[in-house]
Amino acid sequence: MKAEDAYLDAIGLMENGDVEKALEMANTAVEKDPEHIDAWWLIADLSLPKNTPPDLKQASRALSACKKVVAINPERVDAWVRGGRLIADELGMYEDALAWWQKCREHVPYEAVPVIEQTAILTDMGMYSEAMGRLESLMLDDLEVGAQQMARVGRLHGLVQKAATQESQQHFKPWQKKHPGWGAIEARSRKAPVSENFIFMLTTVPFLMVEVFLARGLFGDGWGGFCLTSLLILFTVGLGMRFSRQIFQTVNRPAFNLLRAMDVESSSGYTIIPEHLRTQRLYMFLYTKRPKAFQERLGLIIKQNKSMPRSWKPTIPDLDSHLDELGYIETEEESLEAPSYEEE
């Protein structure tokens, strides 16, 4: 059987809902022709379940297929995107994800997605100065940002700007064992995070009930009273949402810090969280909210129990490797006319 015939059979089996046999035929196609890019992409598709998060085996298999696709055609931005999301979101390998996105930049330097993803990863790791540098490169390199991407860039810029107003000592770095953030985690370890909705209900809803109860007496009946009451309620809701968000960030800071510590463990392969915290309510709550593949991989790291060296620090690739010796993007002229990648 030829590779193309096996690939077409895999397509037919997939359309009939027989995923396992379709995957077997797709694997047969790449065995016959290791350069069959469509078959590799089909393997990446078939390896990921449609309605449930992938487990460690499924995510790893899909990632391997994505690596094959970009090795054959480095300009396949969709394969770079899927692979990068698998590495960071599903597997929690943030340092590897930074390197992955930088390789993407080297091949498609005018694409904004790698820069945005690097910014998000660096922000999650607490490396805010590096994240700000990535945001600045969006403008310096004159990268085209889509509408959906612009909203995300705005959120990231807000987070980084807020962090810039704080002292660097306040930024939790889990690899520093004596960082004061560990004390806050210890103090909140027996309590689950508080939801923003609960804070809103607790702080704002009582005021709304009082306003509704007193509105008729204050503003009277009729259309004018209705409009004034509506404006007062809208103002109170907006103010309450803003206040609730601030309280949410403050109260749950230990939970966010513990999330970062889990991310560092998953990324580095070393354990840094004290063992007694893993049995507490806060850790268990956060652990169960992580993707399935992340849980399985982190479980293997905990089982190996390799303590983090004192000298460890996150490894960041050369984020300017896509530039030439003069500091400019070196690319062919036709790359300038290529449309920017936009997610569906």
PENORKA-V899020 format. One record per residue. N is the residue number from 0. PSI is psi in radians with two decimals (* if undefined). D_LAST is the distance of its C-alpha to the last C-alpha in whole Angstrom. Layout:
N;PSI;D_LAST + N;PSI;D_LAST
//
This chain:
0;2.32;36 + 1;2.79;33 + 2;-0.73;30 + 3;-0.65;28 + 4;-0.74;30 + 5;-0.67;29 + 6;-0.78;25 + 7;-0.65;26 + 8;-0.68;27 + 9;-0.69;25 + 10;-0.80;22 + 11;-0.75;25 + 12;-0.66;25 + 13;-0.74;22 + 14;-0.47;21 + 15;-0.01;25 + 16;0.10;23 + 17;1.45;26 + 18;-0.74;24 + 19;-0.83;27 + 20;-0.61;28 + 21;-0.69;25 + 22;-0.66;25 + 23;-0.77;28 + 24;-0.63;28 + 25;-0.68;25 + 26;-0.63;28 + 27;-0.69;30 + 28;-0.74;28 + 29;-0.39;28 + 30;-0.67;32 + 31;-0.67;33 + 32;1.66;30 + 33;-0.23;29 + 34;0.20;27 + 35;1.63;25 + 36;-0.62;22 + 37;-0.63;20 + 38;-0.70;22 + 39;-0.72;21 + 40;-0.60;17 + 41;-0.68;18 + 42;-0.72;21 + 43;-0.70;18 + 44;-0.86;16 + 45;-0.41;19 + 46;-0.35;20 + 47;2.17;18 + 48;2.63;19 + 49;-0.71;16 + 50;0.02;17 + 51;2.68;19 + 52;2.55;19 + 53;2.63;20 + 54;-3.10;24 + 55;-0.74;25 + 56;-0.78;26 + 57;-0.77;23 + 58;-0.71;21 + 59;-0.70;24 + 60;-0.73;23 + 61;-0.67;20 + 62;-0.73;20 + 63;-0.70;23 + 64;-0.69;21 + 65;-0.67;19 + 66;-0.67;22 + 67;-0.69;23 + 68;-0.84;20 + 69;-0.40;20 + 70;-0.62;24 + 71;-0.78;24 + 72;1.65;21 + 73;-0.16;21 + 74;0.15;18 + 75;1.54;16 + 76;-0.58;13 + 77;-0.62;11 + 78;-0.67;14 + 79;-0.75;15 + 80;-0.84;12 + 81;-0.79;13 + 82;-0.75;16 + 83;-0.70;17 + 84;-0.65;15 + 85;-0.78;17 + 86;-0.80;20 + 87;-0.96;20 + 88;-0.74;18 + 89;-0.70;20 + 90;-0.31;23 + 91;0.47;24 + 92;1.35;25 + 93;-0.69;24 + 94;-0.72;27 + 95;-0.62;25 + 96;-0.69;22 + 97;-0.77;23 + 98;-0.67;25 + 99;-0.83;22 + 100;-0.53;20 + 101;-0.65;23 + 102;-0.66;23 + 103;-0.74;20 + 104;-0.62;21 + 105;-0.52;24 + 106;-0.60;22 + 107;1.26;19 + 108;-0.34;21 + 109;0.22;20 + 110;2.30;16 + 111;-0.45;16 + 112;-0.83;13 + 113;-0.67;17 + 114;-0.74;19 + 115;-0.74;17 + 116;-0.70;17 + 117;-0.69;20 + 118;-0.78;21 + 119;-0.74;20 + 120;-0.81;22 + 121;-0.62;25 + 122;-0.77;24 + 123;-0.57;24 + 124;-0.08;27 + 125;0.28;29 + 126;1.33;30 + 127;-0.59;29 + 128;-0.70;31 + 129;-0.65;29 + 130;-0.71;25 + 131;-0.65;27 + 132;-0.65;27 + 133;-0.70;24 + 134;-0.69;23 + 135;-0.57;26 + 136;-0.40;25 + 137;-0.72;21 + 138;-0.70;24 + 139;-0.65;27 + 140;0.00;24 + 141;0.91;23 + 142;2.47;19 + 143;2.15;17 + 144;2.21;14 + 145;3.00;11 + 146;-0.82;11 + 147;-0.68;9 + 148;-0.60;11 + 149;-0.67;14 + 150;-0.70;15 + 151;-0.69;15 + 152;-0.69;17 + 153;-0.74;19 + 154;-0.76;20 + 155;-0.70;21 + 156;-0.69;23 + 157;-0.75;25 + 158;-0.78;25 + 159;-0.69;27 + 160;-0.71;29 + 161;-0.72;30 + 162;-0.53;31 + 163;-0.43;33 + 164;-0.16;35 + 165;2.76;36 + 166;2.54;39 + 167;-0.46;38 + 168;-0.40;40 + 169;-0.33;38 + 170;2.06;35 + 171;2.16;35 + 172;1.75;35 + 173;-0.48;36 + 174;-0.14;37 + 175;1.80;40 + 176;-0.42;42 + 177;0.25;44 + 178;2.39;42 + 179;-0.32;42 + 180;-0.50;39 + 181;-0.60;40 + 182;-0.69;43 + 183;-0.67;40 + 184;-0.76;39 + 185;-0.73;42 + 186;-0.55;43 + 187;0.11;40 + 188;-0.40;39 + 189;0.08;41 + 190;2.45;39 + 191;2.78;35 + 192;2.63;33 + 193;2.31;33 + 194;2.65;30 + 195;-0.61;29 + 196;-0.69;30 + 197;-0.73;33 + 198;-0.71;34 + 199;-0.78;33 + 200;-0.66;35 + 201;-0.62;38 + 202;-0.46;38 + 203;-0.70;37 + 204;-0.71;37 + 205;-0.69;41 + 206;-0.67;41 + 207;-0.70;39 + 208;-0.72;42 + 209;-0.73;45 + 210;-0.78;43 + 211;-0.68;43 + 212;-0.65;46 + 213;-0.12;48 + 214;-0.77;46 + 215;-0.69;48 + 216;-0.57;51 + 217;-0.76;50 + 218;-0.21;48 + 219;3.12;50 + 220;3.12;49 + 221;3.13;47 + 222;-0.68;44 + 223;-0.76;45 + 224;-0.68;45 + 225;-0.75;42 + 226;-0.76;40 + 227;-0.70;42 + 228;-0.75;41 + 229;-0.74;37 + 230;-0.71;37 + 231;-0.73;39 + 232;-0.76;37 + 233;-0.73;33 + 234;-0.75;35 + 235;-0.72;36 + 236;-0.80;33 + 237;-0.78;31 + 238;-0.70;34 + 239;-0.68;34 + 240;-0.72;30 + 241;-0.77;31 + 242;-0.73;34 + 243;-0.66;32 + 244;-0.70;29 + 245;-0.77;32 + 246;-0.69;34 + 247;-0.80;31 + 248;-0.67;31 + 249;-0.86;35 + 250;-0.65;35 + 251;0.22;33 + 252;-0.73;33 + 253;-0.63;35 + 254;-0.74;32 + 255;-0.68;30 + 256;-0.70;32 + 257;-0.63;33 + 258;-0.74;29 + 259;-0.68;29 + 260;-0.69;32 + 261;-0.69;30 + 262;-0.71;28 + 263;-0.69;31 + 264;-0.83;32 + 265;-0.61;29 + 266;-0.70;29 + 267;-0.49;32 + 268;0.08;34 + 269;2.73;36 + 270;2.38;37 + 271;-0.30;38 + 272;2.22;38 + 273;2.45;42 + 274;-0.63;42 + 275;-0.38;43 + 276;-0.39;40 + 277;-0.35;38 + 278;-0.02;40 + 279;2.85;40 + 280;-0.72;38 + 281;-0.83;35 + 282;-0.80;34 + 283;-0.68;34 + 284;-0.83;32 + 285;-0.67;29 + 286;-0.74;30 + 287;-0.28;29 + 288;-0.14;25 + 289;2.75;24 + 290;2.68;22 + 291;-0.80;24 + 292;-0.66;24 + 293;-0.80;25 + 294;-0.78;28 + 295;-0.75;29 + 296;-0.76;29 + 297;-0.62;31 + 298;-0.69;33 + 299;-0.67;34 + 300;-0.74;35 + 301;-0.67;37 + 302;-0.69;39 + 303;-0.58;40 + 304;0.92;41 + 305;2.00;41 + 306;2.52;42 + 307;2.27;40 + 308;2.59;42 + 309;-0.50;44 + 310;0.07;43 + 311;2.45;39 + 312;2.67;36 + 313;2.44;33 + 314;2.06;32 + 315;2.23;30 + 316;2.99;29 + 317;1.85;30 + 318;0.01;27 + 319;0.34;29 + 320;-0.26;29 + 321;-0.07;27 + 322;2.72;29 + 323;-3.02;33 + 324;-0.42;36 + 325;0.00;36 + 326;0.31;33 + 327;2.73;31 + 328;2.18;28 + 329;1.92;29 + 330;2.83;27 + 331;2.71;27 + 332;-0.63;27 + 333;-0.36;24 + 334;-0.47;22 + 335;-0.42;22 + 336;-0.06;21 + 337;2.37;18 + 338;2.56;14 + 339;2.53;13 + 340;2.28;10 + 341;2.20;6 + 342;2.57;4 + 343;*;0
//
